[in-house]
Amino acid sequence: MAACLLTLVQQLKLLSKEGHCPSFLSVVSTRVTPISVVLPSKLLSAMLSSGFVASYFPATDLVKLQEEGIDFGILHIVLFFVSIGLVATVAAAAWGCVAAFGRAAHKIAAGFFAASGVPAGEMVADAALTGLSRVGKPVLRLYFSELTY
């Protein structure tokens, strides 16, 4: 969860600084580091598990690992790298699903317009550009700047 949130924060920062939003996978692989995820999560976990605050929140994973005696120094860093691998795998699968279902939706729309006698490619492209122009030119610029062929 922390890796996903940090990735989204980094994307928004780069969007405001540079005017373009890098892909999720490129941010996960270049800008999300163990020090930026593990240290804040350990500090927050320690604060939530100590003092009067602990009675208001459920036990954290740090406390449970210490109670079981299986907490060791680099466990959190190992779990971070496992989570980065899982996040990257899920993001790649989501990208693949969007590409596959987008292609299927395009075929369905092209078939629908072809039945009406209108050239399918032109009609679909016109409908897509008309819809996107309502969103605004900055979104189009951001979208097309990330495409690589």
C-alpha positions as a Markdown table, in Angstrom:
| # | Residue | x | y | z |
|---|---|---|---|---|
| 1 | Met | 0.0 | 0.0 | 0.0 |
| 2 | Ala | 2.8 | 2.4 | 0.9 |
| 3 | Ala | 4.6 | 1.7 | -2.3 |
| 4 | Cys | 1.5 | 2.4 | -4.4 |
| 5 | Leu | 0.8 | 5.7 | -2.5 |
| 6 | Leu | 4.4 | 6.8 | -2.9 |
| 7 | Thr | 4.3 | 6.0 | -6.6 |
| 8 | Leu | 1.2 | 8.1 | -7.0 |
| 9 | Val | 2.7 | 11.0 | -5.0 |
| 10 | Gln | 5.9 | 10.9 | -7.2 |
| 11 | Gln | 3.8 | 10.9 | -10.4 |
| 12 | Leu | 1.9 | 14.0 | -9.2 |
| 13 | Lys | 5.2 | 15.7 | -8.2 |
| 14 | Leu | 6.7 | 15.0 | -11.6 |
| 15 | Leu | 3.5 | 16.2 | -13.3 |
| 16 | Ser | 3.6 | 19.6 | -11.5 |
| 17 | Lys | 7.4 | 20.0 | -12.1 |
| 18 | Glu | 8.0 | 18.7 | -15.6 |
| 19 | Gly | 4.5 | 18.9 | -17.1 |
| 20 | His | 4.2 | 15.2 | -17.9 |
| 21 | Cys | 3.3 | 12.1 | -15.9 |
| 22 | Pro | 5.6 | 9.1 | -16.2 |
| 23 | Ser | 4.2 | 5.6 | -16.3 |
| 24 | Phe | 3.5 | 3.8 | -13.0 |
| 25 | Leu | 6.1 | 1.1 | -13.8 |
| 26 | Ser | 8.8 | 3.7 | -14.5 |
| 27 | Val | 8.2 | 5.5 | -11.2 |
| 28 | Val | 8.1 | 2.2 | -9.2 |
| 29 | Ser | 11.4 | 1.1 | -10.7 |
| 30 | Thr | 13.3 | 4.4 | -10.4 |
| 31 | Arg | 11.8 | 6.6 | -7.6 |
| 32 | Val | 10.4 | 4.3 | -4.9 |
| 33 | Thr | 13.3 | 3.3 | -2.6 |
| 34 | Pro | 13.4 | 1.2 | 0.7 |
| 35 | Ile | 14.4 | 4.3 | 2.7 |
| 36 | Ser | 11.3 | 6.2 | 1.5 |
| 37 | Val | 8.9 | 3.4 | 2.4 |
| 38 | Val | 10.4 | 1.3 | 5.2 |
| 39 | Leu | 11.6 | 4.1 | 7.5 |
| 40 | Pro | 8.4 | 6.1 | 7.6 |
| 41 | Ser | 6.3 | 2.9 | 8.0 |
| 42 | Lys | 8.5 | 1.7 | 10.9 |
| 43 | Leu | 8.3 | 5.1 | 12.6 |
| 44 | Leu | 4.5 | 5.2 | 12.2 |
| 45 | Ser | 4.2 | 1.7 | 13.4 |
| 46 | Ala | 6.4 | 2.4 | 16.5 |
| 47 | Met | 4.3 | 5.5 | 17.3 |
| 48 | Leu | 1.0 | 3.6 | 16.9 |
| 49 | Ser | 2.2 | 0.8 | 19.1 |
| 50 | Ser | 3.4 | 2.8 | 22.1 |
| 51 | Gly | 1.7 | 4.9 | 24.7 |
| 52 | Phe | -1.9 | 5.6 | 25.1 |
| 53 | Val | -2.4 | 5.6 | 21.3 |
| 54 | Ala | -1.9 | 1.8 | 21.2 |
| 55 | Ser | -5.3 | 1.2 | 22.9 |
| 56 | Tyr | -7.2 | 2.9 | 20.0 |
| 57 | Phe | -5.5 | 1.1 | 17.1 |
| 58 | Pro | -5.1 | -2.7 | 16.4 |
| 59 | Ala | -1.7 | -4.2 | 16.9 |
| 60 | Thr | 0.7 | -3.4 | 14.1 |
| 61 | Asp | 2.7 | -6.0 | 12.2 |
| 62 | Leu | 5.9 | -4.8 | 13.9 |
| 63 | Val | 4.4 | -5.7 | 17.4 |
| 64 | Lys | 3.1 | -9.0 | 16.1 |
| 65 | Leu | 6.4 | -10.0 | 14.6 |
| 66 | Gln | 8.2 | -9.1 | 17.9 |
| 67 | Glu | 5.7 | -11.1 | 20.0 |
| 68 | Glu | 6.3 | -14.1 | 17.8 |
| 69 | Gly | 10.0 | -13.7 | 17.9 |
| 70 | Ile | 10.5 | -13.7 | 14.1 |
| 71 | Asp | 11.4 | -10.0 | 13.7 |
| 72 | Phe | 14.9 | -9.5 | 12.4 |
| 73 | Gly | 16.7 | -6.4 | 11.0 |
| 74 | Ile | 16.3 | -6.7 | 7.3 |
| 75 | Leu | 12.9 | -8.3 | 7.3 |
| 76 | His | 11.1 | -5.1 | 6.4 |
| 77 | Ile | 13.5 | -4.4 | 3.5 |
| 78 | Val | 12.9 | -7.9 | 2.2 |
| 79 | Leu | 9.2 | -7.4 | 2.5 |
| 80 | Phe | 9.6 | -4.1 | 0.6 |
| 81 | Phe | 11.3 | -5.8 | -2.3 |
| 82 | Val | 8.6 | -8.5 | -2.4 |
| 83 | Ser | 5.9 | -5.9 | -2.4 |
| 84 | Ile | 7.7 | -3.9 | -5.2 |
| 85 | Gly | 7.7 | -7.1 | -7.3 |
| 86 | Leu | 4.0 | -7.7 | -6.6 |
| 87 | Val | 3.1 | -4.1 | -7.4 |
| 88 | Ala | 5.1 | -4.2 | -10.7 |
| 89 | Thr | 3.5 | -7.6 | -11.6 |
| 90 | Val | 0.0 | -6.3 | -10.9 |
| 91 | Ala | 0.7 | -3.0 | -12.8 |
| 92 | Ala | 2.0 | -4.9 | -15.8 |
| 93 | Ala | -1.1 | -7.2 | -15.7 |
| 94 | Ala | -3.4 | -4.2 | -15.5 |
| 95 | Trp | -1.6 | -2.6 | -18.4 |
| 96 | Gly | -2.0 | -5.8 | -20.4 |
| 97 | Cys | -5.7 | -6.0 | -19.6 |
| 98 | Val | -6.3 | -2.4 | -20.7 |
| 99 | Ala | -4.5 | -3.1 | -24.0 |
| 100 | Ala | -6.4 | -6.3 | -24.6 |
| 101 | Phe | -9.8 | -5.0 | -23.7 |
| 102 | Gly | -9.1 | -1.7 | -25.5 |
| 103 | Arg | -8.3 | -3.7 | -28.7 |
| 104 | Ala | -11.5 | -5.7 | -28.2 |
| 105 | Ala | -13.6 | -2.6 | -27.6 |
| 106 | His | -12.1 | -1.1 | -30.8 |
| 107 | Lys | -13.0 | -4.1 | -32.8 |
| 108 | Ile | -16.6 | -4.0 | -31.5 |
| 109 | Ala | -16.9 | -0.3 | -32.2 |
| 110 | Ala | -15.4 | -0.7 | -35.7 |
| 111 | Gly | -17.8 | -3.5 | -36.5 |
| 112 | Phe | -20.8 | -1.4 | -35.3 |
| 113 | Phe | -19.8 | 1.5 | -37.4 |
| 114 | Ala | -18.9 | -0.7 | -40.4 |
| 115 | Ala | -22.5 | -2.0 | -40.4 |
| 116 | Ser | -23.8 | 1.5 | -40.8 |
| 117 | Gly | -21.7 | 2.0 | -44.0 |
| 118 | Val | -19.5 | 4.7 | -42.5 |
| 119 | Pro | -15.7 | 4.0 | -42.7 |
| 120 | Ala | -15.0 | 2.5 | -39.3 |
| 121 | Gly | -11.5 | 3.8 | -38.7 |
| 122 | Glu | -12.4 | 7.4 | -39.4 |
| 123 | Met | -15.6 | 7.3 | -37.3 |
| 124 | Val | -13.9 | 5.7 | -34.3 |
| 125 | Ala | -11.0 | 8.1 | -34.4 |
| 126 | Asp | -13.3 | 11.1 | -34.8 |
| 127 | Ala | -15.5 | 9.9 | -31.8 |
| 128 | Ala | -12.4 | 9.4 | -29.7 |
| 129 | Leu | -10.8 | 12.7 | -30.5 |
| 130 | Thr | -14.1 | 14.6 | -30.0 |
| 131 | Gly | -14.5 | 12.9 | -26.6 |
| 132 | Leu | -10.9 | 13.7 | -25.5 |
| 133 | Ser | -11.1 | 17.3 | -26.7 |
| 134 | Arg | -13.8 | 17.9 | -24.1 |
| 135 | Val | -11.4 | 16.8 | -21.4 |
| 136 | Gly | -8.9 | 19.4 | -22.4 |
| 137 | Lys | -5.7 | 19.8 | -24.3 |
| 138 | Pro | -3.3 | 19.3 | -21.4 |
| 139 | Val | -4.6 | 15.7 | -20.9 |
| 140 | Leu | -4.1 | 15.0 | -24.6 |
| 141 | Arg | -0.6 | 16.3 | -24.4 |
| 142 | Leu | 0.2 | 14.2 | -21.3 |
| 143 | Tyr | -1.3 | 11.1 | -22.9 |
| 144 | Phe | 0.5 | 11.4 | -26.2 |
| 145 | Ser | 3.8 | 12.4 | -24.6 |
| 146 | Glu | 4.0 | 9.0 | -22.8 |
| 147 | Leu | 3.3 | 6.9 | -25.9 |
| 148 | Thr | 6.4 | 5.2 | -27.2 |
| 149 | Tyr | 6.4 | 3.2 | -30.4 |
